[in-house]
Amino acid sequence: QVQLVESGGGLVQAGGSLRLSCAASGRTFSRLAMGWFRQAPGKVREFVAAINWSGLRLYYADSVKGRFTISRENAKNTVYLQMNSLKPEDTAVYYCAADVTTAVVTTTPNYWGQGTQVTVSS
């Protein structure tokens, strides 16, 4: 089992920044593929960013490319999502995800966090 706990969400004005953190426990973190997804009200959950175990392979949704950065600290069992130049359309619940059987997190990961709310005001 893998437990994922997100933090760092909140309310921010458009153009501002937030950094989300996701602390993992339960398995060797350095072997986990990690990612972030989000779900806005009335919409399906969508992929945001992914990072492989070494941190050398990064993937982003087109909507966040150039504004968001995913990173990980294996020594701290933590993955981050730095979000800059936030827009009202980034408002959503952000979920951390982990896969234990793939090199990069899939759209149906093995584990989900409970989510953290990000609200961007215009």
Contact map, one row per residue, 1 for C-alpha under 8 A:
11100000000000000000000001100000000000000000000000000000000000000000000000000000000000000000000000000000000000000000000000
11110000000000000000000111100000000000000000000000000000000000000000000000000000000000000000000001000000000000100000000000
11111000000000000000000111000000000000000000000000000000000000000000000000000000000000000000000000000000000000111000000000
01111100000000000000011110000000000000000000000000000000000000000000000000000000000000000000000110000000000000111100000000
00111110000000000000011100000000000000000000000000000000000000000000000000000000000000000000000100000000000000001110000000
00011111000000000001111000000000000000000000000000000000000000000000000000000000000000000000001100000000000000001111000000
00001111100000000001110000000000000000000000000000000000000000000000000000000000000000000000000000000000000000000001000000
00000111110000000111100000000000000000000000000000000000000000000000000000000000000000000000000000000000000000000001000000
00000011111000000111000000000000000000000000000000000000000000000000000000000000000000000000000000000000000000000001111000
00000001111100000100000000000000000000000000000000000000000000000000000000000000000000000000000000000000000000000000111000
00000000111110000000000000000000000000000000000000000000000000000000000000000000000000000000000000000000000000000000011110
00000000011111011100000000000000000000000000000000000000000000000000000000000000000000000000000000000000000000000000011110
00000000001111110000000000000000000000000000000000000000000000000000000000000000000001000000000000000000000000000000000111
00000000000111110000000000000000000000000000000000000000000000000000000000000000000011110000000000000000000000000000000111
00000000000011111000000000000000000000000000000000000000000000000000000000000000000111100000000000000000000000000000000000
00000000000111111100000000000000000000000000000000000000000000000000000000000000000111000000000000000000000000000000000000
00000000000100111110000000000000000000000000000000000000000000000000000000000000011111000000000000000000000000000000000000
00000001110100011111000000000000000000000000000000000000000000000000000000000000011100000000000000000000000000000000000000
00000001100000001111100000000000000000000000000000000000000000000000000000000001111000000000000000000000000000000000000000
00000111100000000111110000000000000000000000000000000000000000000000000000000001111000000000000000000000000000000000000000
00000111000000000011111000000000000000000000000000000000000000000000000000000111100000000000000000000000000000000000000000
00011110000000000001111100000000000000000000000000000000000000000000000000000111000000000000000100000000000000000000000000
00011100000000000000111110000000000000000000000000000000000000000000000000011110000000000000000000000000000000000000000000
01111000000000000000011111001000000000000000000000000000000000000000000000001100000000000000000000000000000000000000000000
01110000000000000000001111111000000000000000000000000000000000000000000000001000000000000000000000000000000000000000000000
11100000000000000000000111110000000000000000000000000000000000000000000000000000000000000000000000000000000000000000000000
11000000000000000000000011111000000000000000000000000000000000000000000000000000000000000000000000000000000000000000000000
00000000000000000000000011111111000000000000000000000000000000000000000000000000000000000000000000000000000000000000000000
00000000000000000000000110111111000000000000000000000000000000000000000001001000000000000000000000000000000000000000000000
00000000000000000000000000011111000000000000000000001100000000000000000001001000000000000000000000000000000000000000000000
00000000000000000000000000011111100000000000000000001000000000000000000000000000000000000000000000010000000000000000000000
00000000000000000000000000011111110000000000000000011000000000000000000000000000000000000000000001110010000000000000000000
00000000000000000000000000000011111000000000000001111000000000000000000000000000000000000000000001110111100000000000000000
00000000000000000000000000000001111100000000000001111000000000000000000000000010000000000000000111100001100000000000000000
00000000000000000000000000000000111110000000000111100000000000000000000000000000000000000000000111000000100000000000000000
00000000000000000000000000000000011111000000001111000000000000000000000000000000100000000000011110000000000000000000000000
00000000000000000000000000000000001111100000111110000000000000000000000000000000000000000000011110000000000000000000000000
00000000000000000000000000000000000111110000111100000000000000000000000000000000000000000001111000000000000000000000000000
00000000000000000000000000000000000011111011110000000000000000000000000000000000000000000001110000000000000000000000000000
00000000000000000000000000000000000001111111100000000000000000000000000000000000000000000011100000000000000000000000000000
00000000000000000000000000000000000000111110000000000000000000000000000000000000000000000001000000000000000000000000000000
00000000000000000000000000000000000000011111000000000000000000000000000000000000000000000000000000000000000000000000000000
00000000000000000000000000000000000000111111100000000000000000000000000000000000000000000000000000000000000000000000000000
00000000000000000000000000000000000000110111110000000000000000000000000000000000000000000000000000000000000000000000000000
00000000000000000000000000000000000011110011111000000000000000000000000000000000000000000000000000000000000000000000000000
00000000000000000000000000000000000011100001111100000000000000000000000000000000000000000000000000000000000000000000000000
00000000000000000000000000000000000111000000111110000000000110000000000000000000000000000000000000000000001000000000000000
00000000000000000000000000000000001111000000011111000000000110010000000000000000000000000000000000000000000000000000000000
00000000000000000000000000000000001110000000001111100000011110000000110000000000000000000000000000000000000000000000000000
00000000000000000000000000000000111100000000000111110000011100000000010000000000000000000000000000000001100000000000000000
00000000000000000000000000000000111000000000000011111111111000000000011100000000000000000000000000000001100000000000000000
00000000000000000000000000000001110000000000000001111111110000000000000000000000000000000000000000000011100000000000000000
00000000000000000000000000000111110000000000000000111111000000000000000000000000000000000000000000000011000000000000000000
00000000000000000000000000000100000000000000000000111111100000000000000000000000000000000000000000000000000000000000000000
00000000000000000000000000000000000000000000000000111111110000000000001100000000000000000000000000000000000000000000000000
00000000000000000000000000000000000000000000000000111111110000000000000000000000000000000000000000000000000000000000000000
00000000000000000000000000000000000000000000000000110111111000000000000000000000000000000000000000000000000000000000000000
00000000000000000000000000000000000000000000000011110011111100000000010000000000000000000000000000000000000000000000000000
00000000000000000000000000000000000000000000000011100000111110000000000000000000000000000000000000000000000000000000000000
00000000000000000000000000000000000000000000001111000000011111011000000000000000000000000000000000000000000000000000000000
00000000000000000000000000000000000000000000001110000000001111111000000000000000000000000000000000000000000000000000000000
00000000000000000000000000000000000000000000000000000000000111111000000000000000000000000000000000000000000000000000000000
00000000000000000000000000000000000000000000000000000000000011111000000000000000000000000000000000000000000000000000000000
00000000000000000000000000000000000000000000000100000000000111111111000000000000000000000000000000000000000000000000000000
00000000000000000000000000000000000000000000000000000000000111111111000000000000000000000000000000000000000000000000000000
00000000000000000000000000000000000000000000000000000000000000011111100000000000000000000000000000000000000000000000000000
00000000000000000000000000000000000000000000000000000000000000011111100000000000001111000000000000000000000000000000000000
00000000000000000000000000000000000000000000000000000000000000011111110000000000111100000000000000000000000000000000000000
00000000000000000000000000000000000000000000000010000000000000000111111000000001111000000000000000000000000000000000000000
00000000000000000000000000000000000000000000000011100000010000000001111100000011110000000000000000000000000000000000000000
00000000000000000000000000000000000000000000000000100010000000000000111110000011100000000000000000000000000000000000000000
00000000000000000000000000000000000000000000000000100010000000000000011111001111000000000000000000000000000000000000000000
00000000000000000000000000000000000000000000000000000000000000000000001111111110000000000000000000000000000000000000000000
00000000000000000000000000001100000000000000000000000000000000000000000111111100000000000000000000000000000000000000000000
00000000000000000000000000000000000000000000000000000000000000000000000011111100000000000000000000000000000000000000000000
00000000000000000000001000000000000000000000000000000000000000000000000011111100000000000000000000000000000000000000000000
00000000000000000000001110001100000000000000000000000000000000000000000111111110000000000000000000000000000000000000000000
00000000000000000000111100000000000000000000000000000000000000000000000111111111000000000000000000000000000000000000000000
00000000000000000000111000000000010000000000000000000000000000000000011110001111100000000000000000000000000000000000000000
00000000000000000011110000000000000000000000000000000000000000000000111100000111110000000000000000000000000000000000000000
00000000000000000011100000000000000100000000000000000000000000000001111000000011111000000000000000000000000000000000000000
00000000000000001111000000000000000000000000000000000000000000000001110000000001111100000000000000000000000000000000000000
00000000000000001111000000000000000000000000000000000000000000000011100000000000111111000000000000000000000000000000000000
00000000000000111100000000000000000000000000000000000000000000000011000000000000011111000000000000000000000000000000000000
00000000000001111000000000000000000000000000000000000000000000000010000000000000001111100000000000000000000000000000000000
00000000000011111000000000000000000000000000000000000000000000000010000000000000001111110100000000000000000000000000000100
00000000000001100000000000000000000000000000000000000000000000000000000000000000000011111110000000000000000000000000000111
00000000000001000000000000000000000000000000000000000000000000000000000000000000000001111110000000000000000000000000001111
00000000000000000000000000000000000000000000000000000000000000000000000000000000000000111110000000000000000000000000000100
00000000000000000000000000000000000000000000000000000000000000000000000000000000000001111111000000000000000000000000011100
00000000000000000000000000000000000000010000000000000000000000000000000000000000000000111111100000000000000000000000111100
00000000000000000000000000000000000001111000000000000000000000000000000000000000000000000111110000000000000000000000111000
00000000000000000000000000000000000001110000000000000000000000000000000000000000000000000011111000000000000000000011110000
00000000000000000000000000000000000111100000000000000000000000000000000000000000000000000001111100000000000000000011110000
00000100000000000000000000000000000111000000000000000000000000000000000000000000000000000000111110000000000000011111000000
00011100000000000000010000000000011110000000000000000000000000000000000000000000000000000000011111000000000000011110000000
00010000000000000000000000000000011110000000000000000000000000000000000000000000000000000000001111100000100011111000000000
01000000000000000000000000000001111000000000000000000000000000000000000000000000000000000000000111110000100011110000000000
00000000000000000000000000000001110000000000000000000000000000000000000000000000000000000000000011111111110011100000000000
00000000000000000000000000000011100000000000000000000000000000000000000000000000000000000000000001111100000001000000000000
00000000000000000000000000000000000000000000000000000000000000000000000000000000000000000000000000111110000000000000000000
00000000000000000000000000000000100000000000000000000000000000000000000000000000000000000000000000111111110000000000000000
00000000000000000000000000000001100000000000000000011000000000000000000000000000000000000000000000101111100000000000000000
00000000000000000000000000000000110000000000000001111000000000000000000000000000000000000000000000100111110000000000000000
00000000000000000000000000000000111000000000000001110000000000000000000000000000000000000000000011100111111110000000000000
00000000000000000000000000000000000000000000000000000000000000000000000000000000000000000000000000100101111110000000000000
00000000000000000000000000000000000000000000001000000000000000000000000000000000000000000000000000000000111110000000000000
00000000000000000000000000000000000000000000000000000000000000000000000000000000000000000000000000000000111111000000000000
00000000000000000000000000000000000000000000000000000000000000000000000000000000000000000000000011100000111111110000000000
00000000000000000000000000000000000000000000000000000000000000000000000000000000000000000000000011110000000111110000000000
01110000000000000000000000000000000000000000000000000000000000000000000000000000000000000000000011100000000011111000000000
00110000000000000000000000000000000000000000000000000000000000000000000000000000000000000000001111000000000011111100000000
00111100000000000000000000000000000000000000000000000000000000000000000000000000000000000000001110000000000000111110000000
00011100000000000000000000000000000000000000000000000000000000000000000000000000000000000000001100000000000000011111000000
00001100000000000000000000000000000000000000000000000000000000000000000000000000000000000000111100000000000000001111100000
00000111100000000000000000000000000000000000000000000000000000000000000000000000000000000000111000000000000000000111110000
00000000110000000000000000000000000000000000000000000000000000000000000000000000000000000011110000000000000000000011111000
00000000111100000000000000000000000000000000000000000000000000000000000000000000000000000111110000000000000000000001111100
00000000111100000000000000000000000000000000000000000000000000000000000000000000000000010111000000000000000000000000111110
00000000001111000000000000000000000000000000000000000000000000000000000000000000000001111110000000000000000000000000011111
00000000001111000000000000000000000000000000000000000000000000000000000000000000000000110000000000000000000000000000001111
00000000000011000000000000000000000000000000000000000000000000000000000000000000000000110000000000000000000000000000000111
